[in-house]
Structures are given as structure tokens and as C-alpha cells.
Amino acid sequence: MLQTENTIEPNFDCIERGYKSCRGAVKQFFRGELWYASNLSSENRRGLDAVLFNLMRTIDMLELESVSGLALDVWHEIRDELSDAFSDKYHSVELTALVDTARRYDIPKQFLFDPLRGADIWIRQREFQSWEDLEAFLSNVGGSIMASIVPLLEPTSEDWHIPAFEAGKAIMLTRIMANCVYDIKANRIFFAKDDIENCEVDIPRIKLRRETKSFRHLIRLYAARAEKLLIDGSQLVSMVDFDGKRSLTSLLAYHWQMLTKMKIQPELALSDRGIFTLAEQLGFKSKHLMGLKFHLPFLPDETVTHHH
């Protein structure tokens, strides 16, 4: 993130530089995973880049090691910069783009601050005792990010907030499952302690990518929870405009298939090759780019039909 000691005047050129900087950072950070947004208008994609830049900053904070309060100091700095930006005191060009997007699309400030609140919970506690604690974290981060994105998908209903949060929580929980080895090796255990104990999971074995019956039980438990969240969140598809339907359906179908694979083969979460093969990933991208239909078993076919 570009930082300066002095505030920046948010003129047109500055905001444009902010959008370009967000685009470059997001493309590098997500490494080609944004194919589901390729059909959105250029203006909406620019807004998406700004919102995902906010997600990037949150993920960066989750990965900070908590040493001598340093992580919390960084959190305070980032929160204060965001607060200043909404008071028209900008410390980076990226924040001029984020605030411009929020104002253009009427994204409530709360949805942009909540991910930082979720990061604060993690920095202070470094663990979740119960599923309810973890779900609150998922809501603050994943749920709020999805709620920030929905206005860019041209909502056609005012009742989209609850399914947006459920969909965002489902996607984030799926990612936590898929990335569990990477996180645990970095001393980040996002699984709830109660679930680890009830399933009798041996964390060192996960670090070594050793499959056990208890690990399979844990993954299937979390897959069932994520599936319910995703099914509830799928109501969002009918609440956005045509291009939004296409992007959202592709995104949900990708994570639904990821959940299905882990539920059937929990050991995939231990693989160093990822959940999907390269051919499968390319298949998802190609299907979306060609405007072909993704099938979700809990949505009527007419809801997810795509056209060129």
C-alpha cells in the first residue's frame, strides 16, 4: 500500500491512479482468480478492484505475526487511514479509489470497516474457542466483503443483505478449509478449538499432511456447515441484474464444487497441489468466458442460464 506522511488531494488524476494501483495489486495478489468478474462493465470491475484492495489489506493483517504488539499497531494505522479517508483526508491513492467507489455505489462504510474489525478479533485472540466465535469472524470479514461487492452487481431487490453475508461466510470458510495446511504451518489455526477437541484432531499431523480419520471428520463437519451457508446465500443470485447473476453464479459454483470435492475426499485439503487440478481450474474459467451455464443443484436452471 502506498503511504505518504502528508494527505493527498483527491482530484481526478489521483483517483484514476488509485484505481490503476488497486488493479495492479489485486491482479498480483489473486493471481488470475478473478475470471468470474470478466463479464462485468469496466466501471464495475474498477469498483471491484477497490473493494478487493480492502480485502487484501485485511488478509495481510491476518498474516502478521503478533510480536510485541506490532500487529495491533499496524491495525490501528490502517483503521485510522480508512477513517481519515472518509473524512476526505487521504494517505494513499488507493484509498481515494475505495472511497470514490463507496460513494458512487452507496456502499455503507460499515461494510468496509467490518473486515478490519474481524482482523482485530484475530490479532487479539489468535484463536476461536467455538463455532459461534469463528462464524462471527467469518461474518465480519467474508460476509462484509460480499456485502460490499453486491452494489457493484446491480441489485434488483432491497432484501439482499442477509444472503450476501451467508454467501460471503460460505466462501471464506471454504477457503479456510482448502488452505488449512498453509495456515497451520504459519501458526494460524482458524478451526474452532471446540471442534478440534471434539473431533480429536492432531494438529502436528496436519502440518505433515498426514491423513487421519479425525481430520476427515473435521473437514466433513465444516463442509456441511459451509454448504448450508452457501445454499442460504445462493438466494442472492435472484437479487442482482443479469451480469451480476452470471458473475455470482460462477463464483458460487466454483466454491460449491470445491466443497463437494473436499466432502468426498477430505484428504484433498492436505494436498500440496490444491483442491482443483490445473485442467479443472481452466475449465471453470473457460466455461465462464464462453457464457456457458453452471449448474447448482439448489437453484432453478433458469436462474443461472447464461448467454453470450
C-alpha positions as CSV (number, residue, x, y, z in Angstrom):
1,M,0.0,0.0,0.0
2,L,1.4,3.4,-1.0
3,Q,1.7,5.7,2.1
4,T,2.8,9.3,2.5
5,E,3.2,11.5,5.5
6,N,1.1,14.2,4.0
7,T,-2.5,13.9,2.9
8,I,-3.4,13.7,-0.8
9,E,-5.7,16.0,-2.7
10,P,-8.4,13.7,-4.2
11,N,-8.5,15.1,-7.7
12,F,-9.5,13.2,-10.9
13,D,-5.9,12.2,-11.7
14,C,-5.3,11.0,-8.2
15,I,-8.4,8.8,-8.1
16,E,-7.5,7.4,-11.5
17,R,-4.0,6.5,-10.3
18,G,-5.7,4.9,-7.3
19,Y,-7.9,2.6,-9.4
20,K,-4.9,1.6,-11.5
21,S,-2.8,0.9,-8.5
22,C,-5.7,-1.2,-7.0
23,R,-6.0,-3.1,-10.3
24,G,-2.3,-4.0,-10.4
25,A,-2.2,-5.0,-6.7
26,V,-5.3,-7.1,-6.9
27,K,-4.2,-8.9,-10.1
28,Q,-0.9,-9.8,-8.5
29,F,-2.5,-10.8,-5.2
30,F,-5.3,-13.1,-6.5
31,R,-3.2,-14.5,-9.4
32,G,-5.8,-14.9,-12.1
33,E,-8.7,-15.9,-9.7
34,L,-10.9,-13.0,-10.8
35,W,-12.2,-14.6,-14.1
36,Y,-15.7,-14.6,-12.7
37,A,-15.8,-10.8,-12.9
38,S,-14.6,-10.7,-16.6
39,N,-18.2,-10.0,-17.8
40,L,-18.8,-7.0,-15.6
41,S,-18.6,-3.5,-17.1
42,S,-15.2,-1.7,-16.8
43,E,-16.6,0.7,-14.3
44,N,-17.9,-2.1,-12.0
45,R,-14.7,-4.0,-12.3
46,R,-12.8,-0.9,-11.2
47,G,-15.0,-0.7,-8.2
48,L,-14.5,-4.4,-7.5
49,D,-10.7,-3.8,-7.6
50,A,-11.1,-1.1,-4.9
51,V,-13.2,-3.3,-2.7
52,L,-10.8,-6.3,-3.1
53,F,-7.9,-4.0,-2.2
54,N,-9.6,-3.6,1.1
55,L,-9.8,-7.4,1.4
56,M,-6.1,-7.6,0.6
57,R,-5.2,-5.3,3.5
58,T,-7.3,-7.4,5.8
59,I,-5.6,-10.7,4.7
60,D,-2.3,-9.0,5.1
61,M,-3.2,-8.2,8.7
62,L,-4.3,-11.8,9.4
63,E,-0.9,-13.0,8.3
64,L,1.0,-10.6,10.6
65,E,2.8,-12.3,13.4
66,S,1.7,-10.8,16.8
67,V,5.1,-9.7,18.2
68,S,5.3,-7.1,20.9
69,G,2.0,-5.6,19.9
70,L,3.3,-4.7,16.4
71,A,0.4,-6.3,14.6
72,L,-2.1,-4.3,16.6
73,D,-0.1,-1.1,15.9
74,V,-0.4,-1.8,12.2
75,W,-4.2,-2.4,12.6
76,H,-4.6,1.0,14.3
77,E,-2.7,2.7,11.5
78,I,-4.8,1.0,8.8
79,R,-8.1,1.7,10.6
80,D,-7.2,5.4,11.1
81,E,-6.2,5.8,7.5
82,L,-9.6,4.4,6.4
83,S,-11.4,6.7,8.9
84,D,-9.4,9.7,7.6
85,A,-10.3,8.8,4.0
86,F,-14.0,9.0,4.7
87,S,-13.3,12.5,6.2
88,D,-11.5,13.4,2.9
89,K,-8.0,13.1,4.4
90,Y,-6.2,10.6,2.1
91,H,-2.9,8.9,2.9
92,S,-2.8,6.8,-0.3
93,V,-4.1,7.0,-3.8
94,E,-5.7,3.5,-3.3
95,L,-8.0,4.9,-0.6
96,T,-9.2,7.7,-2.9
97,A,-10.4,5.0,-5.2
98,L,-12.0,3.0,-2.4
99,V,-13.9,6.0,-1.1
100,D,-14.9,7.0,-4.6
101,T,-16.3,3.5,-5.1
102,A,-18.2,3.6,-1.8
103,R,-19.8,6.9,-2.7
104,R,-20.6,6.0,-6.3
105,Y,-22.4,2.8,-5.4
106,D,-23.7,3.7,-1.9
107,I,-21.7,1.1,-0.1
108,P,-22.2,1.6,3.6
109,K,-19.0,2.5,5.5
110,Q,-19.7,-0.3,8.0
111,F,-19.1,-3.0,5.3
112,L,-15.6,-1.6,4.7
113,F,-14.7,-1.2,8.3
114,D,-16.1,-4.6,9.4
115,P,-13.2,-6.7,7.8
116,L,-10.8,-4.6,9.9
117,R,-12.9,-5.4,13.0
118,G,-12.6,-9.1,12.1
119,A,-8.8,-8.7,11.7
120,D,-8.8,-7.0,15.2
121,I,-10.5,-10.1,16.7
122,W,-7.9,-12.4,15.2
123,I,-4.9,-10.2,16.2
124,R,-6.0,-10.0,19.8
125,Q,-7.1,-13.6,20.3
126,R,-5.2,-15.7,17.7
127,E,-7.8,-18.4,18.1
128,F,-11.6,-19.2,18.1
129,Q,-13.0,-21.2,21.0
130,S,-16.3,-22.2,19.5
131,W,-18.0,-22.4,16.1
132,E,-20.0,-19.3,17.1
133,D,-16.8,-17.3,17.6
134,L,-15.5,-18.4,14.2
135,E,-18.8,-17.6,12.5
136,A,-18.7,-14.1,13.9
137,F,-15.2,-13.7,12.4
138,L,-16.5,-15.1,9.0
139,S,-19.3,-12.6,9.1
140,N,-17.1,-9.6,9.8
141,V,-14.6,-10.5,7.0
142,G,-16.2,-12.7,4.4
143,G,-19.8,-11.5,4.9
144,S,-18.9,-7.8,4.8
145,I,-16.7,-8.1,1.8
146,M,-19.6,-9.8,-0.2
147,A,-22.0,-7.1,1.1
148,S,-19.5,-4.5,-0.2
149,I,-19.5,-6.2,-3.6
150,V,-23.2,-6.6,-4.1
151,P,-23.9,-2.9,-5.0
152,L,-21.4,-3.5,-7.9
153,L,-23.6,-6.3,-9.2
154,E,-26.6,-4.1,-9.7
155,P,-29.0,-5.4,-7.1
156,T,-32.7,-5.6,-8.1
157,S,-34.0,-6.2,-4.6
158,E,-33.6,-4.5,-1.2
159,D,-33.5,-7.8,0.6
160,W,-30.0,-8.9,-0.4
161,H,-28.1,-8.2,2.8
162,I,-28.7,-11.5,4.7
163,P,-28.0,-13.8,1.7
164,A,-24.9,-11.7,0.9
165,F,-23.5,-12.3,4.3
166,E,-24.3,-16.0,4.2
167,A,-22.6,-16.4,0.8
168,G,-19.5,-14.4,1.9
169,K,-19.2,-16.6,5.1
170,A,-19.5,-19.8,3.0
171,I,-16.8,-18.7,0.6
172,M,-14.4,-17.7,3.3
173,L,-15.0,-20.9,5.3
174,T,-14.4,-22.9,2.1
175,R,-11.1,-21.1,1.7
176,I,-10.1,-21.7,5.3
177,M,-10.6,-25.4,4.8
178,A,-8.7,-25.5,1.5
179,N,-5.8,-23.5,2.9
180,C,-5.6,-25.1,6.3
181,V,-2.1,-26.7,6.0
182,Y,-0.6,-23.4,4.7
183,D,-2.2,-21.5,7.6
184,I,-1.3,-24.1,10.3
185,K,2.3,-24.1,9.2
186,A,2.3,-20.3,9.7
187,N,0.8,-20.8,13.2
188,R,-2.7,-19.7,12.2
189,I,-5.4,-22.2,13.2
190,F,-8.8,-20.9,12.2
191,F,-10.7,-24.1,13.1
192,A,-12.6,-23.7,16.4
193,K,-10.8,-25.2,19.4
194,D,-14.1,-27.0,20.4
195,D,-14.3,-28.7,17.1
196,I,-10.6,-29.7,17.1
197,E,-11.1,-31.3,20.5
198,N,-14.4,-32.9,19.7
199,C,-13.0,-34.4,16.5
200,E,-9.8,-35.4,18.3
201,V,-7.7,-33.8,15.6
202,D,-3.9,-33.9,15.9
203,I,-2.6,-30.6,14.6
204,P,1.0,-31.7,14.0
205,R,-0.3,-34.4,11.7
206,I,-2.0,-31.8,9.6
207,K,1.3,-29.9,9.3
208,L,2.9,-33.1,7.9
209,R,-0.1,-33.6,5.6
210,R,-0.9,-36.9,7.2
211,E,-4.5,-38.0,6.7
212,T,-6.4,-39.3,9.7
213,K,-10.0,-40.4,10.4
214,S,-10.3,-37.4,12.8
215,F,-9.2,-34.9,10.1
216,R,-11.7,-36.4,7.7
217,H,-14.4,-35.9,10.3
218,L,-13.4,-32.3,10.9
219,I,-13.4,-31.4,7.2
220,R,-16.8,-33.0,6.6
221,L,-18.2,-31.2,9.6
222,Y,-17.0,-27.9,8.2
223,A,-18.1,-28.8,4.7
224,A,-21.6,-29.4,5.9
225,R,-21.7,-26.0,7.6
226,A,-20.3,-24.3,4.6
227,E,-22.8,-26.0,2.3
228,K,-25.7,-24.7,4.4
229,L,-24.3,-21.2,4.3
230,L,-23.8,-21.4,0.6
231,I,-27.3,-22.7,-0.1
232,D,-28.8,-19.9,2.0
233,G,-26.6,-17.4,0.3
234,S,-27.5,-18.6,-3.2
235,Q,-30.8,-16.7,-2.9
236,L,-28.6,-13.7,-3.7
237,V,-28.4,-14.8,-7.4
238,S,-32.0,-13.9,-8.0
239,M,-31.5,-10.4,-6.4
240,V,-28.9,-9.0,-8.9
241,D,-29.0,-8.0,-12.5
242,F,-28.0,-10.1,-15.5
243,D,-24.2,-9.6,-15.4
244,G,-24.3,-9.9,-11.7
245,K,-26.1,-13.2,-11.9
246,R,-23.5,-14.6,-14.2
247,S,-20.5,-13.5,-12.1
248,L,-22.1,-14.5,-8.8
249,T,-23.3,-17.9,-10.1
250,S,-19.8,-18.7,-11.4
251,L,-18.2,-17.7,-8.1
252,L,-20.7,-19.8,-6.1
253,A,-20.4,-22.8,-8.4
254,Y,-16.7,-22.8,-8.1
255,H,-16.8,-22.9,-4.3
256,W,-19.7,-25.4,-4.3
257,Q,-17.6,-27.8,-6.4
258,M,-14.6,-27.1,-4.1
259,L,-16.8,-28.1,-1.1
260,T,-18.1,-31.1,-2.8
261,K,-14.6,-32.4,-3.6
262,M,-13.4,-31.9,0.0
263,K,-16.5,-33.6,1.4
264,I,-16.0,-36.6,-0.8
265,Q,-12.2,-36.6,-0.5
266,P,-11.2,-34.7,2.7
267,E,-7.5,-35.6,2.0
268,L,-7.6,-33.0,-0.8
269,A,-7.3,-30.3,1.9
270,L,-3.9,-31.8,2.7
271,S,-2.6,-31.9,-0.8
272,D,0.1,-29.5,-1.8
273,R,-1.4,-29.4,-5.3
274,G,-4.6,-27.7,-4.3
275,I,-8.2,-28.8,-4.5
276,F,-8.6,-28.5,-8.3
277,T,-6.3,-29.7,-11.0
278,L,-5.0,-27.1,-13.4
279,A,-7.3,-28.6,-16.1
280,E,-10.3,-28.2,-13.8
281,Q,-9.4,-24.5,-13.0
282,L,-9.0,-23.8,-16.7
283,G,-12.4,-25.5,-17.3
284,F,-14.2,-23.2,-14.9
285,K,-12.6,-20.1,-16.4
286,S,-13.3,-21.2,-20.0
287,K,-16.9,-22.1,-19.2
288,H,-17.5,-18.6,-17.7
289,L,-15.8,-16.8,-20.5
290,M,-17.9,-18.7,-23.1
291,G,-21.1,-17.8,-21.2
292,L,-22.0,-21.4,-20.6
293,K,-24.3,-22.5,-17.8
294,F,-23.1,-23.5,-14.4
295,H,-25.4,-26.0,-12.6
296,L,-26.1,-25.5,-8.9
297,P,-28.4,-28.3,-7.6
298,F,-30.2,-25.9,-5.3
299,L,-31.0,-23.2,-7.9
300,P,-33.6,-23.4,-10.7
301,D,-31.9,-23.7,-14.1
302,E,-33.5,-20.6,-15.4
303,T,-31.8,-18.6,-12.6
304,V,-28.3,-19.5,-13.7
305,T,-28.7,-19.6,-17.5
306,H,-26.0,-17.5,-19.3
307,H,-26.0,-16.2,-22.8
308,H,-23.2,-14.8,-25.0
